[in-house]
Amino acid sequence: MTGNNHYISAEEKGNHVYPEDVQVLTVDGREIFLVGTAHVSQGSVDLVRQVIENEKPDCVCVELDDKRYQALSGRKRWESLDLKEIIKKKQLSTLLVNLILSSYQKKLGMQLGVMPGAELLQATREAEKHSIPVSLCDRDVRVTLRRAWHGTSFFKKGYLLATLLLSLFDTTELTEEKLEELKKKDVLSELMSELGEAMPVLKRVLIDERDIYLAEKIKMSAGRKLVAVVGAGHVEGIKKRIDEDHSKAMSEISKFPPVSSWVKALGWAIPLLIIGSLAAIGIQKGSNAAGANLLYWILANGIPSAIGAFLAWAHPLTIASAFAAAPVTSLTPVIGAGYVTAFVQVMVRPPVVREFETVGEDMSTITGWWRNKLLRVFLAFLLPGFGSLIGTWIGGVEIISNLF
């Protein structure tokens, strides 16, 4: 560290003896107790309680954004989750990835005997107990996921999705040695670090950018003495960056990434090409030929999308909406067929609270995806959308070839 800022290990502190998971930083005359935790460790829960109880800081900083805090604390129950609004805002894929990551942590937590994020929740409760302000220092999870997805290449996106999905169905029982090792680690950061080795962009967004964000938000928190509770995987990054000025970078890494210009261009180019080809066929070969090609386009899009909805075991109205929507949504990049079918499925077969509560367990089995009505909404989103994509290429190739 440079200037007057430095850090010492907690055992050198004198008043209280802490394990090496606690680092004491002195930054611009302020004292920061940086507590590195494993997100599924009872030992971390106890350590957080001990440090806050002993130090009585001016502020407790936690590695949570507002949405994760509300979910962990139970102040935003499943009853208040508006699926229709999530679909309208096109955030269904973000919710799905969140559920997959939560399921991964919960699976480990069940074997380790403590639920994921328990130490973060403990930090907020201990702060409330002593009337200490809480500072939520993590970046909005939606921004993080969108930036990670945006920065990943098309083929790497497939690798990422496959890795996440396979993690759901991994039934490997952990050995006692592995369990003890995991208790000392931030398991989610471990997963992300492994993915980061294959995809450096992913590591930059999920780890490095958040290290910067967390460091800056901790510095922005009020008080002379702070306790900051973060995943162990972020400790070294925060120590490295907390003495640096990243205020300018904060505005950039806090934003949703813009849609690439070439993606926008491609999104409009394909529909315009299809519509233009249909018009040209009408001029060259007459209205009957244009009508026949239009019918082919409707069937080529509608049938695969409807089959996707059928395979999702969706409601008959959802299947009908897939057939009707796909030929239209394929001609505009504004909305996909999957969003239409997911919305209809929520309207006609809304999930009940129990299915929200068991979604983590149901995700880990093949049959659970069709049994749980919440997961069936995701299937009604993904499979008709995939069917529409197939139909767009089949119909587009046929129409363009007929033109020439």
C-alpha distance (Angstrom), angle and dihedral (degrees) to the residues before:
residue distance angle dihedral
M1 . . .
T2 3.77 . .
G3 3.80 135.2 .
N4 3.82 116.1 5.5
N5 3.78 93.6 -27.1
H6 3.80 120.8 104.7
Y7 3.76 142.2 141.7
I8 3.77 135.4 -133.4
S9 3.76 130.3 -168.5
A10 3.78 113.3 -98.8
E11 3.81 94.3 -116.6
E12 3.81 87.9 65.1
K13 3.79 91.4 56.3
G14 3.75 95.6 89.1
N15 3.81 106.7 -151.3
H16 3.78 96.4 68.0
V17 3.78 130.7 15.7
Y18 3.79 115.4 -133.9
P19 3.82 132.2 174.5
E20 3.80 120.6 -102.0
D21 3.81 88.9 -92.5
V22 3.82 86.1 81.8
Q23 3.80 118.5 70.2
V24 3.80 122.5 -174.9
L25 3.81 113.4 -144.8
T26 3.78 125.7 -169.9
V27 3.80 109.5 -154.0
D28 3.80 120.3 174.7
G29 3.77 90.8 -24.7
R30 3.83 93.0 -49.4
E31 3.80 123.1 117.9
I32 3.80 117.7 -133.2
F33 3.81 121.8 -173.4
L34 3.82 103.0 -156.4
V35 3.81 108.9 -160.0
G36 3.81 114.4 -165.2
T37 3.78 112.4 -157.3
A38 3.77 142.6 -179.3
H39 3.80 108.2 -124.9
V40 3.81 92.5 -134.9
S41 3.81 102.5 40.3
Q42 3.80 128.1 110.9
G43 3.80 87.2 -159.4
S44 3.81 88.8 61.6
V45 3.81 91.0 50.6
D46 3.81 90.7 53.2
L47 3.82 92.7 44.8
V48 3.82 92.8 52.2
R49 3.80 91.1 50.5
Q50 3.82 91.2 48.5
V51 3.82 96.0 49.5
I52 3.81 95.0 47.9
E53 3.80 91.9 44.2
N54 3.82 92.1 50.3
E55 3.80 100.0 41.0
K56 3.84 102.5 36.8
P57 3.84 90.3 -156.6
D58 3.81 126.5 -159.7
C59 3.82 89.8 -118.7
V60 3.81 138.7 9.4
C61 3.82 114.9 -141.6
V62 3.80 118.7 -161.1
E63 3.80 134.9 -171.4
L64 3.80 93.6 -115.7
D65 3.77 136.4 107.7
D66 3.78 120.4 -145.6
K67 3.82 95.9 -95.6
R68 3.81 94.5 50.3
Y69 3.80 90.5 45.4
Q70 3.80 92.1 52.3
A71 3.80 90.6 47.9
L72 3.82 94.1 47.8
S73 3.79 95.0 44.6
G74 3.79 92.9 49.0
R75 3.79 91.3 -123.7
K76 3.76 89.5 121.3
R77 3.76 104.4 49.2
W78 3.78 125.3 -168.9
E79 3.80 89.1 -104.1
S80 3.82 90.1 68.9
L81 3.81 94.9 50.7
D82 3.80 107.0 110.1
L83 3.80 106.2 -154.8
K84 3.79 92.5 -178.1
E85 3.81 90.5 57.3
I86 3.82 91.1 47.1
I87 3.81 90.1 53.4
K88 3.81 91.9 47.2
K89 3.80 90.0 53.3
K90 3.83 90.6 47.0
Q91 3.81 92.5 -121.0
L92 3.80 97.4 127.4
S93 3.82 93.8 105.7
T94 3.83 90.3 50.3
L95 3.81 90.1 52.6
L96 3.81 90.4 49.5
V97 3.82 93.4 52.5
N98 3.82 89.5 47.0
L99 3.79 90.5 53.1
I100 3.81 92.0 48.1
L101 3.83 92.4 51.3
S102 3.81 90.8 45.5
S103 3.79 90.5 50.0
Y104 3.82 90.3 51.4
Q105 3.81 91.5 52.7
K106 3.80 93.4 42.5
K107 3.80 91.4 52.6
L108 3.80 90.0 54.7
G109 3.78 90.6 42.6
M110 3.80 92.3 56.4
Q111 3.80 89.6 55.8
L112 3.81 92.8 43.7
G113 3.79 94.2 46.8
V114 3.81 98.4 -119.8
M115 3.78 132.3 83.0
P116 3.83 121.3 -115.4
G117 3.79 115.6 -90.3
A118 3.82 93.2 17.6
E119 3.80 91.7 130.5
L120 3.82 91.9 51.7
L121 3.79 91.1 50.3
Q122 3.80 89.2 46.4
A123 3.81 89.7 54.4
T124 3.81 91.7 55.1
R125 3.80 92.8 45.7
E126 3.78 92.7 48.5
A127 3.80 89.6 49.7
E128 3.81 91.1 50.8
K129 3.80 90.0 48.3
H130 3.82 90.1 58.4
S131 3.84 94.8 36.2
I132 3.81 91.2 -113.5
P133 3.83 118.8 153.6
V134 3.81 116.5 -111.7
S135 3.81 122.5 -140.5
L136 3.82 117.1 -158.6
C137 3.79 101.5 -147.4
D138 3.80 106.9 174.2
R139 3.78 125.5 99.0
D140 3.80 119.8 -104.2
V141 3.80 103.9 -82.3
R142 3.82 90.4 -136.0
V143 3.81 90.6 59.5
T144 3.81 90.8 48.0
L145 3.80 94.1 50.5
R146 3.81 94.0 43.8
R147 3.81 91.9 49.6
A148 3.81 90.7 47.9
W149 3.80 91.9 49.9
H150 3.81 92.9 44.0
G151 3.79 93.0 52.3
T152 3.81 95.5 48.4
S153 3.80 120.9 92.3
F154 3.81 121.0 -120.1
F155 3.81 94.4 -103.0
K156 3.81 93.0 42.7
K157 3.81 88.7 52.5
G158 3.80 87.8 61.2
Y159 3.81 90.9 49.0
L160 3.81 90.8 49.3
L161 3.81 93.6 49.6
A162 3.80 91.7 47.1
T163 3.81 91.3 49.9
L164 3.79 92.6 49.8
L165 3.81 93.6 46.4
L166 3.80 93.4 46.6
S167 3.81 89.6 52.2
L168 3.81 87.7 62.4
F169 3.79 94.1 59.6
D170 3.81 97.8 40.5
T171 3.82 105.0 122.5
T172 3.82 96.5 177.0
E173 3.79 110.7 140.5
L174 3.78 112.4 -134.2
T175 3.79 118.8 -123.7
E176 3.80 120.5 -125.6
E177 3.81 89.4 -107.4
K178 3.80 92.0 52.2
L179 3.80 91.2 46.5
E180 3.80 90.9 53.7
E181 3.80 90.2 47.8
L182 3.82 92.2 50.7
K183 3.81 91.3 50.1
K184 3.79 87.6 66.0
K185 3.80 95.8 49.1
D186 3.77 140.7 70.2
V187 3.81 93.0 -116.0
L188 3.80 96.7 -164.4
S189 3.81 91.1 51.6
E190 3.80 87.7 48.6
L191 3.82 89.9 56.0
M192 3.79 91.5 47.1
S193 3.80 92.0 47.2
E194 3.81 90.0 53.9
L195 3.80 90.6 50.2
G196 3.80 88.8 45.0
E197 3.80 91.2 61.0
A198 3.80 88.6 61.5
M199 3.82 94.8 35.5
P200 3.84 113.7 32.1
V201 3.82 90.9 -176.5
L202 3.78 89.5 60.1
K203 3.81 91.9 52.4
R204 3.81 90.8 49.2
V205 3.79 92.3 54.7
L206 3.80 100.7 36.5
I207 3.79 99.5 38.6
D208 3.81 114.5 12.0
E209 3.81 98.6 41.9
R210 3.78 91.3 45.1
D211 3.81 90.6 49.9
I212 3.80 87.5 58.1
Y213 3.81 92.5 44.1
L214 3.80 93.7 48.4
A215 3.82 92.9 46.6
E216 3.81 92.5 51.0
K217 3.81 94.2 44.9
I218 3.81 91.1 49.5
K219 3.81 89.8 51.8
M220 3.81 89.8 48.7
S221 3.83 91.8 54.7
A222 3.81 116.0 104.9
G223 3.80 123.5 -110.7
R224 3.80 143.4 58.0
K225 3.80 94.8 -108.4
L226 3.81 120.1 43.6
V227 3.78 135.4 177.9
A228 3.82 111.7 -153.7
V229 3.82 117.8 -167.1
V230 3.82 113.0 -161.8
G231 3.79 138.9 151.6
A232 3.79 113.2 -81.5
G233 3.80 89.5 -118.0
H234 3.82 90.4 66.6
V235 3.81 99.6 48.6
E236 3.81 98.9 88.0
G237 3.81 92.3 43.1
I238 3.81 92.2 50.8
K239 3.81 92.2 47.3
K240 3.79 89.1 51.5
R241 3.81 96.0 48.5
I242 3.79 105.6 32.9
D243 3.82 91.9 85.8
E244 3.81 92.0 51.2
D245 3.80 128.3 83.9
H246 3.79 109.7 -118.1
S247 3.81 97.6 157.5
K248 3.81 91.8 120.0
A249 3.80 92.4 48.1
M250 3.81 91.0 52.5
S251 3.79 93.9 71.1
E252 3.81 90.6 52.7
I253 3.81 99.0 45.4
S254 3.83 91.7 45.0
K255 3.81 93.9 61.3
F256 3.78 130.6 91.5
P257 3.81 106.4 -112.1
P258 3.80 116.1 -106.8
V259 3.77 119.4 -114.1
S260 3.80 109.7 -99.7
S261 3.79 114.4 -103.4
W262 3.80 91.6 -128.1
V263 3.81 90.4 52.7
K264 3.81 89.8 51.7
A265 3.79 90.4 47.5
L266 3.80 92.7 48.8
G267 3.80 91.0 45.7
W268 3.79 90.8 58.9
A269 3.82 97.8 32.0
I270 3.81 95.6 64.8
P271 3.85 96.0 51.2
L272 3.81 91.4 44.2
L273 3.80 90.4 49.4
I274 3.83 91.6 51.6
I275 3.81 94.1 45.3
G276 3.79 91.3 45.1
S277 3.79 91.5 49.5
L278 3.82 91.8 50.9
A279 3.81 90.2 50.3
A280 3.80 91.9 47.6
I281 3.81 91.4 49.4
G282 3.79 88.6 52.4
I283 3.81 91.6 51.9
Q284 3.81 95.3 44.0
K285 3.79 102.2 36.5
G286 3.77 105.9 18.7
S287 3.78 138.0 -106.5
N288 3.81 94.6 -67.2
A289 3.81 91.5 59.5
A290 3.80 91.0 45.4
G291 3.82 90.4 49.4
A292 3.80 91.9 49.6
N293 3.81 91.3 51.3
L294 3.81 91.1 46.4
L295 3.80 89.6 52.5
Y296 3.80 89.5 49.3
W297 3.82 89.1 52.0
I298 3.82 91.6 51.1
L299 3.80 93.3 48.9
A300 3.82 94.6 41.3
N301 3.81 90.5 55.0
G302 3.78 101.5 31.6
I303 3.80 99.7 48.8
P304 3.87 98.8 51.6
S305 3.80 90.7 43.4
A306 3.81 91.8 49.3
I307 3.81 89.8 47.8
G308 3.82 88.0 52.9
A309 3.80 90.3 53.0
F310 3.82 90.3 46.9
L311 3.83 90.8 51.4
A312 3.81 87.8 50.7
W313 3.81 86.7 58.3
A314 3.77 87.4 -123.4
H315 3.80 126.1 170.8
P316 3.85 114.8 -82.5
L317 3.81 89.4 -112.3
T318 3.82 88.7 55.0
I319 3.80 90.4 51.4
A320 3.81 90.1 49.9
S321 3.81 90.9 48.1
A322 3.81 90.0 51.4
F323 3.80 90.6 55.7
A324 3.80 92.5 46.0
A325 3.81 98.3 41.8
A326 3.81 103.2 43.0
P327 3.84 98.0 69.3
V328 3.83 89.5 50.8
T329 3.81 101.0 39.6
S330 3.80 90.1 48.2
L331 3.80 87.7 65.1
T332 3.81 94.5 56.4
P333 3.82 131.4 50.0
V334 3.81 90.8 -152.8
I335 3.81 95.7 86.6
G336 3.78 136.2 6.4
A337 3.77 129.1 -137.3
G338 3.80 90.4 -113.4
Y339 3.80 92.6 64.1
V340 3.80 90.8 52.7
T341 3.80 93.9 49.0
A342 3.82 93.3 44.0
F343 3.80 90.3 51.9
V344 3.81 92.1 49.8
Q345 3.81 91.2 46.9
V346 3.83 91.1 52.9
M347 3.79 90.1 49.8
V348 3.81 96.0 50.5
R349 3.84 100.8 30.7
P350 3.83 107.5 25.3
P351 3.82 114.9 -175.0
V352 3.81 117.4 -114.6
V353 3.81 124.8 -129.4
R354 3.81 92.9 -102.9
E355 3.81 90.2 60.3
F356 3.80 91.2 53.8
E357 3.79 89.1 52.2
T358 3.82 94.6 49.7
V359 3.80 97.2 39.4
G360 3.82 93.0 105.0
E361 3.80 92.9 57.3
D362 3.81 93.9 40.1
M363 3.81 91.9 52.8
S364 3.80 90.7 62.2
T365 3.82 93.9 64.6
I366 3.79 130.1 59.4
T367 3.80 93.6 -133.5
G368 3.80 90.8 48.1
W369 3.81 90.9 68.0
W370 3.80 90.2 61.9
R371 3.82 96.3 36.3
N372 3.82 96.6 52.5
K373 3.82 111.2 71.4
L374 3.82 92.4 -150.7
L375 3.80 91.1 56.0
R376 3.79 89.4 44.8
V377 3.82 87.1 60.0
F378 3.81 87.9 58.1
L379 3.81 90.3 48.5
A380 3.82 88.8 49.1
F381 3.80 86.5 53.5
L382 3.80 99.5 45.4
L383 3.81 105.5 37.0
P384 3.83 99.6 47.6
G385 3.80 88.9 44.5
F386 3.81 90.2 52.7
G387 3.81 89.9 47.1
S388 3.81 90.5 51.5
L389 3.81 90.3 50.5
I390 3.80 90.6 53.8
G391 3.80 90.9 46.7
T392 3.81 92.1 50.5
W393 3.78 91.7 58.0
I394 3.81 94.9 42.4
G395 3.80 93.3 47.0
G396 3.80 94.0 40.7
V397 3.80 94.2 51.5
E398 3.80 91.5 48.3
I399 3.82 95.1 48.8
I400 3.81 95.1 45.6
S401 3.81 91.5 47.0
N402 3.81 89.8 51.0
L403 3.79 89.8 52.9
F404 3.78 91.5 58.8
